[in-house]
Amino acid sequence: MIKLDEFRSGFINKHPYNDINGEHADFINRYSQNGEEGVLEKIFDILGISNGVFVNAGCDDINDHSNIRRLISLFGWHGLFIEPNTPWLNQGIENIQKDNRIIDKSIFQYHNGFLSVNKEDEKISNVINQYYVDGKLFDLLTLKIDSYEYWVLQDFLLSNYDAKVILVGYNSSLTRSITAPKNCAPKLGHNSIRDNFYGASLPAINKLMNKHEYELVSICRPNNLIYINKRFNNGKFQVHRNVMLEDYYFEVRQGHGIREHITEGWVEV
């Protein structure tokens, strides 16, 4: 049984919350922020998946902190990029066009818009349906939108779409099973790390994912969680079953400043 956290490799910057020595991204060999790409590559190697299909929600510029860039640049993956920030998405398209490792640049779809559950045209299933036939099983969904992760994830899990592996962003300063509300303001990045009213806690996301038969196989602290559909894991990867606070929580005390712990408005789930 493989312990996937041991395969973290990528842009692991020497921030105060990291316990391991890392390397700075050179945007040629490594892109992910906390080693997510190493974990994903190991998963898909063991599952025998090459040339996979992805949905990358919150893709930014498809470069800095990208969890799927190596998959598309080195392994020939294709899929859908979703990003509400127009300049970032345009930069991402340019980054793809300039990458000589990607032979066919026409295999990608780009959607410029927010994801939420507040408007029909922002629901993830309706967005995906513009580009793919309803009912498709994706190899990977990454969801990092710093707003409605819990609700958009729930919407996806209840739709006719599915994914073998899901990477989802979480708020590592939260300990209770809570999420930002459905009607919180959408974000185009953070003004600073003090901007702490966003996302959902690990306990909240874990509760939702377990309900839909997904297993937590990697905690890429302090930003992302990686899950695999139970029927595709089948004992291949070690599962985080009894998650301890120290496995996912962090508090920035230097460098970026102290996060504001806002107590109003969170939703218990």
Disulfide bonds with the S-S distance in Angstrom:
none
